[in-house]
Amino acid sequence: MKASDVRAKTLDELRSELEALKKEQFNLRFQKATGQLENTARVRQIRRDVARIQTIMRDKRVTANA
């Protein structure tokens, strides 16, 4: 997920995307614990996407209040 794609979304869309990523992250942790995780790089990718979305959401809130 590119930052430019994330910036184009509204706060509501970002919240729903963040929720979906958190659920996927939870499921990946369970797969890792049970030994069923095949794509280990996906864990890192999800973690970075979550951070990217949270950063852009914060930036949007700060610029809206300024």
All heavy atoms as a GROMACS GRO file, in nm:
protein
  539
    1MET      N    1   0.085  -0.117   0.000
    1MET     CA    2   0.000   0.000   0.000
    1MET      C    3   0.089   0.124   0.000
    1MET      O    4   0.177   0.139   0.085
    1MET     CB    5  -0.089  -0.002   0.124
    1MET     CG    6  -0.174   0.117   0.140
    1MET     SD    7  -0.278   0.109   0.286
    1MET     CE    8  -0.368  -0.041   0.260
    2LYS      N    9   0.066   0.213  -0.096
    2LYS     CA   10   0.146   0.333  -0.106
    2LYS      C   11   0.086   0.445  -0.023
    2LYS      O   12  -0.035   0.451  -0.003
    2LYS     CB   13   0.156   0.379  -0.251
    2LYS     CG   14   0.236   0.286  -0.339
    2LYS     CD   15   0.255   0.347  -0.475
    2LYS     CE   16   0.349   0.263  -0.557
    2LYS     NZ   17   0.380   0.328  -0.684
    3ALA      N   18   0.171   0.534   0.023
    3ALA     CA   19   0.126   0.646   0.104
    3ALA      C   20   0.032   0.736   0.024
    3ALA      O   21  -0.064   0.791   0.078
    3ALA     CB   22   0.244   0.725   0.157
    4SER      N   23   0.058   0.752  -0.104
    4SER     CA   24  -0.028   0.838  -0.186
    4SER      C   25  -0.169   0.780  -0.196
    4SER      O   26  -0.267   0.855  -0.200
    4SER     CB   27   0.032   0.856  -0.325
    4SER     OG   28   0.049   0.731  -0.389
    5ASP      N   29  -0.179   0.648  -0.200
    5ASP     CA   30  -0.311   0.583  -0.202
    5ASP      C   31  -0.385   0.605  -0.070
    5ASP      O   32  -0.505   0.629  -0.068
    5ASP     CB   33  -0.298   0.432  -0.227
    5ASP     CG   34  -0.237   0.401  -0.362
    5ASP    OD1   35  -0.244   0.486  -0.452
    5ASP    OD2   36  -0.181   0.290  -0.375
    6VAL      N   37  -0.311   0.600   0.038
    6VAL     CA   38  -0.371   0.617   0.170
    6VAL      C   39  -0.416   0.762   0.189
    6VAL      O   40  -0.523   0.789   0.243
    6VAL     CB   41  -0.272   0.576   0.281
    6VAL    CG1   42  -0.330   0.602   0.419
    6VAL    CG2   43  -0.236   0.428   0.267
    7ARG      N   44  -0.335   0.856   0.144
    7ARG     CA   45  -0.368   0.998   0.159
    7ARG      C   46  -0.495   1.036   0.082
    7ARG      O   47  -0.565   1.129   0.121
    7ARG     CB   48  -0.252   1.085   0.113
    7ARG     CG   49  -0.137   1.084   0.206
    7ARG     CD   50  -0.031   1.186   0.167
    7ARG     NE   51   0.095   1.162   0.232
    7ARG     CZ   52   0.122   1.194   0.357
    7ARG    NH1   53   0.031   1.252   0.431
    7ARG    NH2   54   0.240   1.168   0.409
    8ALA      N   55  -0.525   0.964  -0.023
    8ALA     CA   56  -0.643   0.994  -0.104
    8ALA      C   57  -0.773   0.952  -0.036
    8ALA      O   58  -0.880   0.997  -0.075
    8ALA     CB   59  -0.630   0.926  -0.240
    9LYS      N   60  -0.765   0.868   0.066
    9LYS     CA   61  -0.884   0.818   0.133
    9LYS      C   62  -0.930   0.913   0.243
    9LYS      O   63  -0.852   0.989   0.299
    9LYS     CB   64  -0.857   0.680   0.192
    9LYS     CG   65  -0.829   0.575   0.088
    9LYS     CD   66  -0.810   0.439   0.148
    9LYS     CE   67  -0.784   0.336   0.038
    9LYS     NZ   68  -0.780   0.202   0.092
   10THR      N   69  -1.059   0.903   0.277
   10THR     CA   70  -1.114   0.984   0.385
   10THR      C   71  -1.084   0.916   0.519
   10THR      O   72  -1.041   0.800   0.524
   10THR     CB   73  -1.266   0.998   0.370
   10THR    OG1   74  -1.326   0.868   0.385
   10THR    CG2   75  -1.304   1.058   0.236
   11LEU      N   76  -1.109   0.988   0.628
   11LEU     CA   77  -1.084   0.932   0.761
   11LEU      C   78  -1.168   0.808   0.788
   11LEU      O   79  -1.121   0.712   0.848
   11LEU     CB   80  -1.110   1.037   0.869
   11LEU     CG   81  -0.996   1.135   0.894
   11LEU    CD1   82  -1.038   1.242   0.994
   11LEU    CD2   83  -0.873   1.064   0.944
   12ASP      N   84  -1.293   0.809   0.742
   12ASP     CA   85  -1.379   0.691   0.762
   12ASP      C   86  -1.325   0.570   0.687
   12ASP      O   87  -1.326   0.458   0.739
   12ASP     CB   88  -1.522   0.721   0.718
   12ASP     CG   89  -1.592   0.818   0.812
   12ASP    OD1   90  -1.556   0.821   0.932
   12ASP    OD2   91  -1.684   0.888   0.767
   13GLU      N   92  -1.279   0.592   0.565
   13GLU     CA   93  -1.223   0.482   0.487
   13GLU      C   94  -1.095   0.431   0.553
   13GLU      O   95  -1.071   0.309   0.557
   13GLU     CB   96  -1.192   0.529   0.344
   13GLU     CG   97  -1.314   0.557   0.261
   13GLU     CD   98  -1.281   0.621   0.128
   13GLU    OE1   99  -1.178   0.689   0.117
   13GLU    OE2  100  -1.360   0.601   0.034
   14LEU      N  101  -1.017   0.522   0.607
   14LEU     CA  102  -0.894   0.482   0.675
   14LEU      C  103  -0.924   0.401   0.802
   14LEU      O  104  -0.855   0.304   0.831
   14LEU     CB  105  -0.809   0.604   0.710
   14LEU     CG  106  -0.746   0.677   0.592
   14LEU    CD1  107  -0.675   0.802   0.640
   14LEU    CD2  108  -0.650   0.587   0.517
   15ARG      N  109  -1.027   0.441   0.874
   15ARG     CA  110  -1.065   0.366   0.996
   15ARG      C  111  -1.106   0.223   0.961
   15ARG      O  112  -1.066   0.128   1.029
   15ARG     CB  113  -1.179   0.436   1.068
   15ARG     CG  114  -1.134   0.552   1.152
   15ARG     CD  115  -1.247   0.606   1.240
   15ARG     NE  116  -1.214   0.741   1.282
   15ARG     CZ  117  -1.264   0.852   1.229
   15ARG    NH1  118  -1.354   0.844   1.134
   15ARG    NH2  119  -1.228   0.970   1.272
   16SER      N  120  -1.185   0.208   0.855
   16SER     CA  121  -1.229   0.074   0.818
   16SER      C  122  -1.112  -0.009   0.765
   16SER      O  123  -1.103  -0.129   0.794
   16SER     CB  124  -1.342   0.081   0.714
   16SER     OG  125  -1.296   0.139   0.595
   17GLU      N  126  -1.021   0.053   0.692
   17GLU     CA  127  -0.903  -0.016   0.643
   17GLU      C  128  -0.814  -0.059   0.759
   17GLU      O  129  -0.762  -0.171   0.762
   17GLU     CB  130  -0.824   0.075   0.549
   17GLU     CG  131  -0.704   0.013   0.487
   17GLU     CD  132  -0.736  -0.088   0.379
   17GLU    OE1  133  -0.844  -0.077   0.319
   17GLU    OE2  134  -0.654  -0.179   0.358
   18LEU      N  135  -0.800   0.029   0.858
   18LEU     CA  136  -0.719  -0.002   0.976
   18LEU      C  137  -0.779  -0.119   1.054
   18LEU      O  138  -0.707  -0.209   1.098
   18LEU     CB  139  -0.708   0.122   1.066
   18LEU     CG  140  -0.621   0.109   1.189
   18LEU    CD1  141  -0.477   0.082   1.151
   18LEU    CD2  142  -0.630   0.236   1.271
   19GLU      N  143  -0.909  -0.119   1.067
   19GLU     CA  144  -0.978  -0.228   1.137
   19GLU      C  145  -0.955  -0.361   1.065
   19GLU      O  146  -0.927  -0.463   1.130
   19GLU     CB  147  -1.127  -0.198   1.146
   19GLU     CG  148  -1.205  -0.298   1.227
   19GLU     CD  149  -1.352  -0.263   1.236
   19GLU    OE1  150  -1.386  -0.144   1.233
   19GLU    OE2  151  -1.434  -0.357   1.246
   20ALA      N  152  -0.964  -0.360   0.934
   20ALA     CA  153  -0.943  -0.482   0.856
   20ALA      C  154  -0.798  -0.531   0.870
   20ALA      O  155  -0.774  -0.653   0.884
   20ALA     CB  156  -0.976  -0.457   0.710
   21LEU      N  157  -0.704  -0.440   0.870
   21LEU     CA  158  -0.564  -0.479   0.884
   21LEU      C  159  -0.535  -0.534   1.023
   21LEU      O  160  -0.459  -0.630   1.038
   21LEU     CB  161  -0.472  -0.359   0.857
   21LEU     CG  162  -0.459  -0.318   0.711
   21LEU    CD1  163  -0.380  -0.188   0.699
   21LEU    CD2  164  -0.394  -0.427   0.629
   22LYS      N  165  -0.597  -0.476   1.125
   22LYS     CA  166  -0.579  -0.526   1.262
   22LYS      C  167  -0.632  -0.669   1.274
   22LYS      O  168  -0.572  -0.754   1.341
   22LYS     CB  169  -0.648  -0.435   1.363
   22LYS     CG  170  -0.583  -0.300   1.376
   22LYS     CD  171  -0.477  -0.303   1.480
   22LYS     CE  172  -0.432  -0.161   1.511
   22LYS     NZ  173  -0.336  -0.158   1.617
   23LYS      N  174  -0.747  -0.695   1.211
   23LYS     CA  175  -0.804  -0.831   1.214
   23LYS      C  176  -0.712  -0.930   1.143
   23LYS      O  177  -0.689  -1.041   1.191
   23LYS     CB  178  -0.942  -0.833   1.149
   23LYS     CG  179  -1.049  -0.770   1.235
   23LYS     CD  180  -1.185  -0.776   1.167
   23LYS     CE  181  -1.289  -0.707   1.253
   23LYS     NZ  182  -1.422  -0.708   1.190
   24GLU      N  183  -0.658  -0.887   1.028
   24GLU     CA  184  -0.566  -0.975   0.955
   24GLU      C  185  -0.439  -1.000   1.036
   24GLU      O  186  -0.388  -1.112   1.040
   24GLU     CB  187  -0.531  -0.913   0.820
   24GLU     CG  188  -0.447  -1.004   0.734
   24GLU     CD  189  -0.421  -0.950   0.596
   24GLU    OE1  190  -0.479  -0.845   0.560
   24GLU    OE2  191  -0.343  -1.012   0.524
   25GLN      N  192  -0.390  -0.896   1.104
   25GLN     CA  193  -0.272  -0.911   1.187
   25GLN      C  194  -0.298  -1.011   1.300
   25GLN      O  195  -0.212  -1.095   1.330
   25GLN     CB  196  -0.234  -0.774   1.244
   25GLN     CG  197  -0.104  -0.771   1.319
   25GLN     CD  198  -0.072  -0.631   1.369
   25GLN    OE1  199  -0.163  -0.556   1.405
   25GLN    NE2  200   0.054  -0.596   1.370
   26PHE      N  201  -0.415  -1.004   1.359
   26PHE     CA  202  -0.453  -1.097   1.465
   26PHE      C  203  -0.453  -1.241   1.412
   26PHE      O  204  -0.399  -1.333   1.474
   26PHE     CB  205  -0.591  -1.059   1.518
   26PHE     CG  206  -0.641  -1.146   1.628
   26PHE    CD1  207  -0.594  -1.131   1.757
   26PHE    CD2  208  -0.737  -1.243   1.603
   26PHE    CE1  209  -0.641  -1.211   1.860
   26PHE    CE2  210  -0.784  -1.324   1.705
   26PHE     CZ  211  -0.737  -1.308   1.834
   27ASN      N  212  -0.514  -1.260   1.295
   27ASN     CA  213  -0.519  -1.394   1.236
   27ASN      C  214  -0.380  -1.445   1.200
   27ASN      O  215  -0.351  -1.564   1.216
   27ASN     CB  216  -0.608  -1.393   1.112
   27ASN     CG  217  -0.754  -1.376   1.147
   27ASN    OD1  218  -0.797  -1.414   1.255
   27ASN    ND2  219  -0.830  -1.315   1.057
   28LEU      N  220  -0.294  -1.358   1.152
   28LEU     CA  221  -0.158  -1.400   1.118
   28LEU      C  222  -0.080  -1.443   1.243
   28LEU      O  223  -0.002  -1.537   1.239
   28LEU     CB  224  -0.083  -1.288   1.047
   28LEU     CG  225  -0.129  -1.258   0.904
   28LEU    CD1  226  -0.057  -1.135   0.850
   28LEU    CD2  227  -0.106  -1.377   0.813
   29ARG      N  228  -0.104  -1.374   1.355
   29ARG     CA  229  -0.038  -1.414   1.480
   29ARG      C  230  -0.081  -1.553   1.522
   29ARG      O  231   0.000  -1.633   1.570
   29ARG     CB  232  -0.068  -1.314   1.590
   29ARG     CG  233   0.035  -1.203   1.596
   29ARG     CD  234   0.016  -1.117   1.718
   29ARG     NE  235  -0.077  -1.012   1.681
   29ARG     CZ  236  -0.168  -0.958   1.762
   29ARG    NH1  237  -0.178  -0.998   1.885
   29ARG    NH2  238  -0.247  -0.864   1.721
   30PHE      N  239  -0.209  -1.584   1.505
   30PHE     CA  240  -0.258  -1.718   1.539
   30PHE      C  241  -0.197  -1.822   1.446
   30PHE      O  242  -0.159  -1.932   1.490
   30PHE     CB  243  -0.410  -1.725   1.531
   30PHE     CG  244  -0.476  -1.706   1.664
   30PHE    CD1  245  -0.515  -1.580   1.705
   30PHE    CD2  246  -0.497  -1.813   1.748
   30PHE    CE1  247  -0.574  -1.561   1.827
   30PHE    CE2  248  -0.556  -1.795   1.872
   30PHE     CZ  249  -0.595  -1.669   1.912
   31GLN      N  250  -0.188  -1.790   1.318
   31GLN     CA  251  -0.128  -1.884   1.223
   31GLN      C  252   0.018  -1.909   1.258
   31GLN      O  253   0.067  -2.022   1.249
   31GLN     CB  254  -0.137  -1.829   1.081
   31GLN     CG  255  -0.276  -1.832   1.024
   31GLN     CD  256  -0.282  -1.772   0.885
   31GLN    OE1  257  -0.180  -1.750   0.822
   31GLN    NE2  258  -0.403  -1.745   0.837
   32LYS      N  259   0.089  -1.805   1.298
   32LYS     CA  260   0.229  -1.821   1.336
   32LYS      C  261   0.242  -1.909   1.459
   32LYS      O  262   0.330  -1.996   1.467
   32LYS     CB  263   0.292  -1.684   1.362
   32LYS     CG  264   0.438  -1.690   1.392
   32LYS     CD  265   0.498  -1.553   1.411
   32LYS     CE  266   0.646  -1.564   1.442
   32LYS     NZ  267   0.705  -1.434   1.471
   33ALA      N  268   0.154  -1.889   1.556
   33ALA     CA  269   0.160  -1.966   1.681
   33ALA      C  270   0.131  -2.114   1.658
   33ALA      O  271   0.187  -2.200   1.727
   33ALA     CB  272   0.063  -1.908   1.782
   34THR      N  273   0.044  -2.144   1.562
   34THR     CA  274   0.008  -2.283   1.536
   34THR      C  275   0.095  -2.346   1.427
   34THR      O  276   0.075  -2.462   1.392
   34THR     CB  277  -0.140  -2.294   1.494
   34THR    OG1  278  -0.162  -2.216   1.378
   34THR    CG2  279  -0.231  -2.249   1.606
   35GLY      N  280   0.188  -2.268   1.371
   35GLY     CA  281   0.277  -2.322   1.270
   35GLY      C  282   0.216  -2.329   1.132
   35GLY      O  283   0.268  -2.401   1.045
   36GLN      N  284   0.109  -2.258   1.106
   36GLN     CA  285   0.042  -2.263   0.976
   36GLN      C  286   0.077  -2.145   0.886
   36GLN      O  287   0.033  -2.139   0.772
   36GLN     CB  288  -0.110  -2.266   0.996
   36GLN     CG  289  -0.158  -2.388   1.070
   36GLN     CD  290  -0.307  -2.380   1.098
   36GLN    OE1  291  -0.372  -2.282   1.065
   36GLN    NE2  292  -0.361  -2.485   1.159
   37LEU      N  293   0.155  -2.052   0.936
   37LEU     CA  294   0.188  -1.932   0.859
   37LEU      C  295   0.286  -1.966   0.748
   37LEU      O  296   0.394  -2.017   0.773
   37LEU     CB  297   0.247  -1.825   0.952
   37LEU     CG  298   0.280  -1.691   0.889
   37LEU    CD1  299   0.153  -1.626   0.834
   37LEU    CD2  300   0.344  -1.599   0.990
   38GLU      N  301   0.247  -1.937   0.624
   38GLU     CA  302   0.331  -1.967   0.510
   38GLU      C  303   0.408  -1.843   0.462
   38GLU      O  304   0.526  -1.850   0.433
   38GLU     CB  305   0.248  -2.022   0.394
   38GLU     CG  306   0.186  -2.157   0.426
   38GLU     CD  307   0.099  -2.209   0.313
   38GLU    OE1  308   0.099  -2.149   0.205
   38GLU    OE2  309   0.031  -2.310   0.336
   39ASN      N  310   0.340  -1.729   0.456
   39ASN     CA  311   0.402  -1.607   0.406
   39ASN      C  312   0.441  -1.518   0.526
   39ASN      O  313   0.364  -1.434   0.569
   39ASN     CB  314   0.306  -1.533   0.313
   39ASN     CG  315   0.368  -1.414   0.247
   39ASN    OD1  316   0.486  -1.386   0.264
   39ASN    ND2  317   0.290  -1.341   0.170
   40THR      N  318   0.562  -1.537   0.575
   40THR     CA  319   0.605  -1.463   0.693
   40THR      C  320   0.628  -1.316   0.663
   40THR      O  321   0.620  -1.232   0.754
   40THR     CB  322   0.735  -1.523   0.750
   40THR    OG1  323   0.835  -1.524   0.648
   40THR    CG2  324   0.711  -1.665   0.799
   41ALA      N  325   0.653  -1.280   0.540
   41ALA     CA  326   0.675  -1.139   0.503
   41ALA      C  327   0.546  -1.058   0.517
   41ALA      O  328   0.551  -0.936   0.534
   41ALA     CB  329   0.727  -1.131   0.361
   42ARG      N  330   0.433  -1.126   0.512
   42ARG     CA  331   0.305  -1.055   0.523
   42ARG      C  332   0.289  -0.990   0.661
   42ARG      O  333   0.228  -0.884   0.672
   42ARG     CB  334   0.190  -1.154   0.497
   42ARG     CG  335   0.054  -1.092   0.495
   42ARG     CD  336   0.032  -1.008   0.372
   42ARG     NE  337  -0.103  -0.953   0.374
   42ARG     CZ  338  -0.133  -0.831   0.334
   42ARG    NH1  339  -0.041  -0.753   0.284
   42ARG    NH2  340  -0.257  -0.788   0.341
   43VAL      N  341   0.345  -1.050   0.765
   43VAL     CA  342   0.337  -0.994   0.900
   43VAL      C  343   0.403  -0.857   0.902
   43VAL      O  344   0.346  -0.761   0.954
   43VAL     CB  345   0.404  -1.088   1.003
   43VAL    CG1  346   0.407  -1.026   1.140
   43VAL    CG2  347   0.332  -1.223   1.007
   44ARG      N  348   0.519  -0.847   0.845
   44ARG     CA  349   0.593  -0.720   0.840
   44ARG      C  350   0.518  -0.617   0.756
   44ARG      O  351   0.509  -0.500   0.792
   44ARG     CB  352   0.732  -0.746   0.783
   44ARG     CG  353   0.817  -0.624   0.775
   44ARG     CD  354   0.952  -0.660   0.720
   44ARG     NE  355   1.038  -0.544   0.716
   44ARG     CZ  356   1.156  -0.542   0.656
   44ARG    NH1  357   1.202  -0.650   0.597
   44ARG    NH2  358   1.228  -0.433   0.655
   45GLN      N  359   0.463  -0.662   0.644
   45GLN     CA  360   0.391  -0.572   0.554
   45GLN      C  361   0.267  -0.514   0.623
   45GLN      O  362   0.239  -0.395   0.613
   45GLN     CB  363   0.351  -0.648   0.428
   45GLN     CG  364   0.287  -0.563   0.322
   45GLN     CD  365   0.253  -0.647   0.199
   45GLN    OE1  366   0.254  -0.769   0.203
   45GLN    NE2  367   0.223  -0.580   0.092
   46ILE      N  368   0.194  -0.598   0.695
   46ILE     CA  369   0.075  -0.553   0.767
   46ILE      C  370   0.113  -0.453   0.875
   46ILE      O  371   0.049  -0.348   0.890
   46ILE     CB  372   0.000  -0.672   0.831
   46ILE    CG1  373  -0.058  -0.764   0.724
   46ILE    CG2  374  -0.110  -0.626   0.925
   46ILE    CD1  375  -0.172  -0.704   0.647
   47ARG      N  376   0.219  -0.483   0.948
   47ARG     CA  377   0.263  -0.393   1.056
   47ARG      C  378   0.298  -0.255   1.001
   47ARG      O  379   0.262  -0.152   1.058
   47ARG     CB  380   0.382  -0.455   1.128
   47ARG     CG  381   0.420  -0.383   1.254
   47ARG     CD  382   0.528  -0.456   1.334
   47ARG     NE  383   0.653  -0.464   1.260
   47ARG     CZ  384   0.713  -0.578   1.226
   47ARG    NH1  385   0.661  -0.694   1.260
   47ARG    NH2  386   0.827  -0.576   1.160
   48ARG      N  387   0.364  -0.252   0.888
   48ARG     CA  388   0.402  -0.124   0.828
   48ARG      C  389   0.282  -0.050   0.770
   48ARG      O  390   0.274   0.073   0.777
   48ARG     CB  391   0.507  -0.146   0.720
   48ARG     CG  392   0.639  -0.184   0.783
   48ARG     CD  393   0.747  -0.202   0.683
   48ARG     NE  394   0.872  -0.231   0.754
   48ARG     CZ  395   0.990  -0.215   0.701
   48ARG    NH1  396   1.003  -0.170   0.578
   48ARG    NH2  397   1.098  -0.244   0.771
   49ASP      N  398   0.187  -0.124   0.713
   49ASP     CA  399   0.066  -0.060   0.661
   49ASP      C  400  -0.016   0.002   0.774
   49ASP      O  401  -0.071   0.111   0.759
   49ASP     CB  402  -0.020  -0.160   0.584
   49ASP     CG  403   0.038  -0.193   0.447
   49ASP    OD1  404   0.128  -0.119   0.400
   49ASP    OD2  405  -0.007  -0.292   0.386
   50VAL      N  406  -0.024  -0.067   0.888
   50VAL     CA  407  -0.095  -0.014   1.004
   50VAL      C  408  -0.030   0.117   1.049
   50VAL      O  409  -0.097   0.217   1.072
   50VAL     CB  410  -0.099  -0.117   1.119
   50VAL    CG1  411  -0.142  -0.052   1.250
   50VAL    CG2  412  -0.193  -0.232   1.084
   51ALA      N  413   0.101   0.116   1.059
   51ALA     CA  414   0.174   0.236   1.102
   51ALA      C  415   0.154   0.350   1.002
   51ALA      O  416   0.135   0.465   1.040
   51ALA     CB  417   0.321   0.204   1.118
   52ARG      N  418   0.156   0.318   0.873
   52ARG     CA  419   0.138   0.419   0.770
   52ARG      C  420  -0.001   0.482   0.779
   52ARG      O  421  -0.016   0.605   0.774
   52ARG     CB  422   0.158   0.355   0.632
   52ARG     CG  423   0.154   0.452   0.518
   52ARG     CD  424   0.190   0.384   0.386
   52ARG     NE  425   0.329   0.341   0.388
   52ARG     CZ  426   0.370   0.214   0.376
   52ARG    NH1  427   0.281   0.117   0.363
   52ARG    NH2  428   0.497   0.183   0.378
   53ILE      N  429  -0.102   0.400   0.798
   53ILE     CA  430  -0.239   0.451   0.809
   53ILE      C  431  -0.255   0.536   0.934
   53ILE      O  432  -0.314   0.644   0.930
   53ILE     CB  433  -0.341   0.335   0.806
   53ILE    CG1  434  -0.348   0.278   0.665
   53ILE    CG2  435  -0.478   0.382   0.852
   53ILE    CD1  436  -0.435   0.155   0.653
   54GLN      N  437  -0.201   0.489   1.047
   54GLN     CA  438  -0.212   0.565   1.170
   54GLN      C  439  -0.143   0.701   1.159
   54GLN      O  440  -0.193   0.802   1.206
   54GLN     CB  441  -0.154   0.486   1.287
   54GLN     CG  442  -0.240   0.371   1.329
   54GLN     CD  443  -0.177   0.288   1.438
   54GLN    OE1  444  -0.055   0.288   1.458
   54GLN    NE2  445  -0.259   0.214   1.511
   55THR      N  446  -0.029   0.705   1.093
   55THR     CA  447   0.045   0.830   1.075
   55THR      C  448  -0.034   0.928   0.990
   55THR      O  449  -0.046   1.046   1.023
   55THR     CB  450   0.181   0.802   1.010
   55THR    OG1  451   0.255   0.713   1.094
   55THR    CG2  452   0.259   0.930   0.989
   56ILE      N  453  -0.090   0.880   0.881
   56ILE     CA  454  -0.164   0.968   0.791
   56ILE      C  455  -0.295   1.012   0.855
   56ILE      O  456  -0.337   1.127   0.838
   56ILE     CB  457  -0.185   0.900   0.654
   56ILE    CG1  458  -0.048   0.886   0.586
   56ILE    CG2  459  -0.283   0.976   0.568
   56ILE    CD1  460  -0.046   0.808   0.459
   57MET      N  461  -0.359   0.924   0.933
   57MET     CA  462  -0.480   0.964   1.004
   57MET      C  463  -0.449   1.077   1.103
   57MET      O  464  -0.523   1.176   1.113
   57MET     CB  465  -0.540   0.845   1.080
   57MET     CG  466  -0.616   0.750   0.993
   57MET     SD  467  -0.677   0.604   1.083
   57MET     CE  468  -0.796   0.679   1.192
   58ARG      N  469  -0.338   1.065   1.174
   58ARG     CA  470  -0.299   1.168   1.269
   58ARG      C  471  -0.269   1.299   1.195
   58ARG      O  472  -0.311   1.406   1.238
   58ARG     CB  473  -0.175   1.125   1.347
   58ARG     CG  474  -0.133   1.227   1.451
   58ARG     CD  475  -0.002   1.187   1.518
   58ARG     NE  476   0.040   1.290   1.610
   58ARG     CZ  477   0.097   1.406   1.574
   58ARG    NH1  478   0.118   1.432   1.449
   58ARG    NH2  479   0.132   1.495   1.664
   59ASP      N  480  -0.200   1.289   1.084
   59ASP     CA  481  -0.168   1.408   1.005
   59ASP      C  482  -0.295   1.479   0.956
   59ASP      O  483  -0.303   1.601   0.961
   59ASP     CB  484  -0.081   1.367   0.886
   59ASP     CG  485  -0.034   1.485   0.804
   59ASP    OD1  486   0.009   1.584   0.866
   59ASP    OD2  487  -0.040   1.478   0.681
   60LYS      N  488  -0.393   1.401   0.913
   60LYS     CA  489  -0.520   1.459   0.866
   60LYS      C  490  -0.594   1.528   0.980
   60LYS      O  491  -0.653   1.633   0.962
   60LYS     CB  492  -0.608   1.353   0.801
   60LYS     CG  493  -0.562   1.313   0.664
   60LYS     CD  494  -0.659   1.217   0.600
   60LYS     CE  495  -0.610   1.181   0.461
   60LYS     NZ  496  -0.712   1.194   0.362
   61ARG      N  497  -0.591   1.466   1.100
   61ARG     CA  498  -0.659   1.527   1.214
   61ARG      C  499  -0.590   1.656   1.256
   61ARG      O  500  -0.658   1.754   1.289
   61ARG     CB  501  -0.662   1.429   1.332
   61ARG     CG  502  -0.777   1.330   1.322
   61ARG     CD  503  -0.792   1.253   1.452
   61ARG     NE  504  -0.764   1.113   1.418
   61ARG     CZ  505  -0.667   1.039   1.471
   61ARG    NH1  506  -0.589   1.086   1.564
   61ARG    NH2  507  -0.649   0.916   1.433
   62VAL      N  508  -0.460   1.660   1.253
   62VAL     CA  509  -0.384   1.778   1.294
   62VAL      C  510  -0.408   1.892   1.195
   62VAL      O  511  -0.431   2.007   1.235
   62VAL     CB  512  -0.233   1.746   1.306
   62VAL    CG1  513  -0.152   1.873   1.315
   62VAL    CG2  514  -0.210   1.658   1.426
   63THR      N  515  -0.406   1.864   1.066
   63THR     CA  516  -0.426   1.968   0.966
   63THR      C  517  -0.571   2.017   0.965
   63THR      O  518  -0.595   2.133   0.934
   63THR     CB  519  -0.387   1.921   0.825
   63THR    OG1  520  -0.459   1.803   0.793
   63THR    CG2  521  -0.237   1.895   0.816
   64ALA      N  522  -0.665   1.932   1.002
   64ALA     CA  523  -0.805   1.974   1.006
   64ALA      C  524  -0.830   2.068   1.124
   64ALA      O  525  -0.913   2.157   1.116
   64ALA     CB  526  -0.896   1.852   1.016
   65ASN      N  527  -0.758   2.046   1.234
   65ASN     CA  528  -0.777   2.130   1.353
   65ASN      C  529  -0.694   2.258   1.349
   65ASN      O  530  -0.717   2.348   1.428
   65ASN     CB  531  -0.739   2.051   1.479
   65ASN     CG  532  -0.839   1.941   1.507
   65ASN    OD1  533  -0.952   1.947   1.462
   65ASN    ND2  534  -0.797   1.840   1.579
   66ALA      N  535  -0.599   2.264   1.260
   66ALA     CA  536  -0.511   2.383   1.254
   66ALA      C  537  -0.572   2.498   1.178
   66ALA      O  538  -0.671   2.504   1.125
   66ALA     CB  539  -0.378   2.346   1.189
   0.00000   0.00000   0.00000
